[in-house]
Amino acid sequence: MEDLTIRSHTLFEDAQAIFTGTLFVSLALILFAQAGLLTGGTAGAAFVLHYATDVSLGRLFFLINLPFYWFAWTRMGREFTVKTFISIAILSLMTEFSPRLFAIDRLHPAYAAVLGGLLLGSGCLFLARHRASLGGATIVSLYLQKARGWRAGKVQMLMDCVIVLLALTVISPERVAYSVLAAVVMNLFIAVNHKPGRYAVL
């Protein structure tokens, strides 16, 4: 019989994974914001509203995710929901304050798309393997992987593409194209590295 304690994480391991994952994602969001790009999911919805209203990205991201906590609590459990709430709160704060700590003088949107996509994919995997997420579409995609066996990366890619297409109302088609590149890079990374049955994360 398999010893499940081998795969259990300590509180410190969970804390470092959540911090590292949210830090990676916050760096990606900062790259996107500076290059005039966006991503998918609830972060993408926050970007669309940010570009349309000029309300801060971190604040919008936190507020948009509030309705998804009930779904997470009822379908994914208390541990997942609490860790997800902590991750979203930390990411919202990092997104608000990190731009005050560093700046990039020159950034090509293609470079921002590829690097940001990889940072997003890595950050989301850190969180997923420690039973956390960044809310919204990620909650739904991880649930469908658990319940239906659907690849989380493919489900996420579909939802992300819908959000990115909505961006045509607020940013130029060229920036949307670079944003699609970022979404493809991120979700291919997740699809390759997060397969059902390989890791017992949920």
C-alpha positions as CSV (number, residue, x, y, z in Angstrom):
1,M,0.0,0.0,0.0
2,E,1.3,3.5,-0.9
3,D,2.4,5.6,2.0
4,L,0.6,9.0,1.5
5,T,2.8,10.7,4.1
6,I,5.7,10.5,1.6
7,R,3.9,13.1,-0.5
8,S,2.6,15.3,2.4
9,H,4.0,18.8,2.7
10,T,5.1,20.6,5.9
11,L,3.8,24.0,6.7
12,F,7.1,25.5,5.7
13,E,7.1,23.7,2.4
14,D,3.6,25.0,1.7
15,A,4.6,28.6,2.7
16,Q,7.7,28.7,0.5
17,A,5.8,27.3,-2.5
18,I,3.0,29.8,-2.1
19,F,5.4,32.7,-1.7
20,T,7.6,31.6,-4.7
21,G,4.6,30.8,-6.9
22,T,2.9,34.1,-6.3
23,L,6.2,36.0,-6.7
24,F,6.7,34.4,-10.1
25,V,3.2,35.2,-11.2
26,S,3.5,38.8,-9.9
27,L,6.6,39.3,-12.0
28,A,4.7,38.0,-15.0
29,L,1.8,40.4,-14.4
30,I,4.3,43.3,-14.1
31,L,5.9,42.4,-17.4
32,F,2.6,42.2,-19.1
33,A,1.4,45.5,-17.7
34,Q,4.6,47.3,-18.7
35,A,4.4,45.8,-22.3
36,G,0.7,46.5,-22.6
37,L,-0.3,42.8,-22.7
38,L,-2.6,40.7,-20.6
39,T,-3.2,37.1,-19.6
40,G,-6.3,34.9,-19.3
41,G,-8.5,33.8,-16.5
42,T,-9.5,36.2,-13.7
43,A,-6.1,38.0,-14.0
44,G,-7.0,38.6,-17.7
45,A,-10.4,40.0,-16.7
46,A,-8.7,42.2,-14.2
47,F,-6.3,43.4,-16.9
48,V,-9.3,44.2,-19.2
49,L,-11.0,46.3,-16.5
50,H,-7.7,47.9,-15.5
51,Y,-7.0,49.1,-19.1
52,A,-10.6,50.2,-19.4
53,T,-11.0,52.0,-16.1
54,D,-7.4,52.6,-14.8
55,V,-8.3,51.1,-11.5
56,S,-5.3,49.3,-10.0
57,L,-4.7,45.8,-11.2
58,G,-4.1,44.3,-7.8
59,R,-7.3,45.6,-6.4
60,L,-9.4,44.4,-9.4
61,F,-7.8,41.0,-9.3
62,F,-8.7,40.5,-5.6
63,L,-12.3,41.6,-6.1
64,I,-12.9,39.5,-9.2
65,N,-11.9,36.4,-7.4
66,L,-14.3,36.8,-4.5
67,P,-17.2,34.9,-6.1
68,F,-15.1,31.9,-6.8
69,Y,-14.3,31.1,-3.1
70,W,-17.7,29.5,-2.6
71,F,-17.2,27.2,-5.5
72,A,-13.7,26.3,-4.2
73,W,-15.0,25.7,-0.7
74,T,-17.9,23.4,-1.8
75,R,-16.0,21.5,-4.6
76,M,-12.3,21.6,-3.6
77,G,-12.3,21.6,0.2
78,R,-11.3,23.9,3.0
79,E,-7.5,23.5,2.7
80,F,-7.5,24.3,-1.0
81,T,-9.8,27.3,-0.5
82,V,-7.7,28.8,2.4
83,K,-4.5,28.4,0.5
84,T,-6.0,29.9,-2.6
85,F,-7.3,32.9,-0.6
86,I,-3.8,33.5,0.9
87,S,-2.2,33.1,-2.6
88,I,-4.6,35.6,-4.2
89,A,-4.2,38.1,-1.3
90,I,-0.4,37.9,-1.5
91,L,-0.4,38.2,-5.3
92,S,-2.7,41.3,-5.1
93,L,-0.3,43.0,-2.7
94,M,2.7,42.0,-4.7
95,T,1.1,43.4,-7.9
96,E,0.3,46.6,-6.1
97,F,3.8,47.3,-4.6
98,S,6.4,45.4,-6.7
99,P,6.5,48.1,-9.5
100,R,7.7,50.5,-6.8
101,L,10.7,48.3,-6.1
102,F,12.1,47.9,-9.6
103,A,11.6,49.0,-13.2
104,I,12.6,47.8,-16.6
105,D,13.8,50.4,-19.1
106,R,13.3,48.4,-22.3
107,L,11.0,45.4,-22.8
108,H,10.0,43.9,-26.2
109,P,6.4,42.5,-26.0
110,A,7.5,39.2,-27.5
111,Y,10.1,38.7,-24.8
112,A,7.5,39.7,-22.2
113,A,5.1,37.2,-23.6
114,V,7.4,34.2,-23.6
115,L,9.1,35.0,-20.2
116,G,5.8,36.0,-18.6
117,G,4.1,32.8,-19.9
118,L,6.8,30.6,-18.4
119,L,6.7,32.5,-15.1
120,L,2.9,32.1,-15.0
121,G,3.1,28.4,-15.8
122,S,5.8,27.7,-13.2
123,G,4.0,29.8,-10.5
124,C,0.7,28.0,-11.1
125,L,2.4,24.6,-10.9
126,F,4.1,25.5,-7.6
127,L,0.7,26.4,-6.2
128,A,-1.2,23.4,-7.7
129,R,1.3,20.9,-6.2
130,H,0.7,22.4,-2.8
131,R,-3.1,22.4,-3.1
132,A,-3.5,26.1,-4.0
133,S,-4.4,28.2,-7.0
134,L,-4.9,31.8,-8.1
135,G,-8.7,31.4,-8.3
136,G,-11.2,31.8,-11.0
137,A,-10.4,29.7,-14.1
138,T,-7.6,27.8,-12.3
139,I,-10.1,26.6,-9.7
140,V,-12.5,25.4,-12.4
141,S,-9.7,23.7,-14.5
142,L,-8.2,21.9,-11.6
143,Y,-11.6,20.7,-10.5
144,L,-12.4,19.4,-14.0
145,Q,-9.0,17.6,-14.0
146,K,-9.9,16.0,-10.7
147,A,-13.5,15.1,-11.5
148,R,-13.3,14.4,-15.2
149,G,-9.7,13.7,-16.0
150,W,-9.5,16.6,-18.4
151,R,-6.1,18.2,-18.8
152,A,-5.9,21.3,-16.6
153,G,-3.7,23.0,-19.2
154,K,-6.1,22.5,-22.1
155,V,-9.1,23.6,-20.1
156,Q,-7.2,26.7,-18.9
157,M,-6.1,27.4,-22.5
158,L,-9.7,27.5,-23.7
159,M,-10.9,29.9,-21.0
160,D,-7.8,32.0,-21.4
161,C,-8.3,32.4,-25.1
162,V,-11.9,33.7,-24.6
163,I,-10.6,36.3,-22.1
164,V,-7.8,37.4,-24.4
165,L,-10.2,37.9,-27.3
166,L,-12.2,40.2,-25.1
167,A,-9.1,42.3,-24.9
168,L,-9.7,43.5,-28.4
169,T,-12.0,46.1,-27.0
170,V,-9.3,47.8,-24.9
171,I,-5.9,47.1,-26.5
172,S,-4.5,46.9,-30.1
173,P,-4.7,43.6,-32.1
174,E,-0.9,43.5,-32.1
175,R,-0.8,43.5,-28.2
176,V,-3.6,40.9,-28.2
177,A,-1.5,38.7,-30.5
178,Y,1.4,38.9,-28.1
179,S,-1.0,38.1,-25.3
180,V,-2.2,35.0,-27.1
181,L,1.4,33.9,-27.4
182,A,1.9,34.3,-23.7
183,A,-1.3,32.2,-23.0
184,V,-0.1,29.5,-25.4
185,V,3.4,29.3,-23.8
186,M,1.9,29.2,-20.3
187,N,-0.7,26.5,-21.0
188,L,1.5,24.3,-23.1
189,F,4.0,24.4,-20.2
190,I,1.2,23.4,-17.8
191,A,-0.2,20.7,-20.1
192,V,3.2,19.1,-20.5
193,N,4.1,19.2,-16.8
194,H,0.8,18.7,-15.0
195,K,-0.8,15.5,-16.2
196,P,-3.6,13.6,-14.4
197,G,-2.3,10.7,-12.3
198,R,1.3,11.9,-12.3
199,Y,1.1,14.1,-9.2
200,A,-1.4,13.7,-6.3
201,V,-2.0,17.4,-5.8
202,L,-5.8,17.3,-5.3
